[in-house]
Amino acid sequence: MKGKLFLILGSSGSGKGVVLSALREKHPEWIFPLSCTTREKRPYEKDGEVYNFISKEEFKKKIDRGEFLEYAVVHQDNYYGTLKEPILDALGAGKTVVREVDVQGLRSIREIILKDQLVSIFLIVKSWDVLKLRILGRSKMSDEELERRHQSYMIEKEWEKECDFVIESVSGEQETVTSEVEKVISGE
């Protein structure tokens, strides 16, 4: 029995974390592997819950050792990566694996994971103005950082065309968005 990897993609602030958190609670039988990142922890985050927060030096060592299924530099400064071993082990055991991934990693993963074991789901937000409000609502940032996020958004929104499913992430409707993602994963 082969497992399946479901990738949740979308711009920063599109609701990926909210959806994953809800799915984790509803489906403890699914596997939700952690990412590694070099970005600073937000005040409400704990190491080892969603991310393993590591230094750039340690991240680069993992790259050199070939430990990542994919990795990317996001917003021109922070590294994010998906470790290979936990995902390949779970797929080999026939498990459902759900993972948030940056859009840059989708193509890399497609080179490693068989097409029949991979499904990509893109969460899209209607406009930059909506996304900007979400981003600023969760943490303060400089105008320069906000502009980097805007530039990333302009590039990332084009990636919806490469995904198997596109789901609109509407503010205040997280349960509906989560339900739509859940239906895709469950094959409904």
C-alpha positions, 0 to 999 in steps of 0.5 A: 500500500502506497501512502500519499503526500498532500502539499498545502501551498499559498502565500504567507498569510493565506491560512495554511497554518490555521488549516493545518492546525485544524486538520491535526486536531481532527485527524491524528491518524494523518502524519504532519511532519515538521519543517525546519526554518531559520526565521525568528520564532513568533511570540506564540510559537514553540519549537517542535510544534510546527517548525524546528527553528535552527540556525542558518549554519545548521540548515546549511549542514543539512543541505550538504548532507542531503537531508531535505526533500526540498528547501527554499529561501523565502522573502530573500532571507529565511530558509525553510525546508522539508526533511526527507526521511520522515516523509519517505518513511510515512509514504512507505508505510502507506500513510496520509502525509500532509505538509505545508510547503513553500511554492518554490519547493513544489517542483523539487518534490515533484522530482522525487515523489511519484505523481500518483503519491502527490497532490497539491492544494493552493490556498488563494486569497482574493487580493493583496489588500486582504492578505496585507491585513492578515499579515499585519494582524499577526505581527508587526513588520517594517515597510521594507519587509511588507514590500518583500511579502508583497513581491513574494505574493505577486510571484506566488499567486501565479503558482496556483496554475501548477496545483491540482486544487485551488481553494479560496481562503476567505477571512472568517471562514476558516472552518469552511476552508479547512473542510474543503481541504479535508474533502480533497485529502479524504478523496470526497 
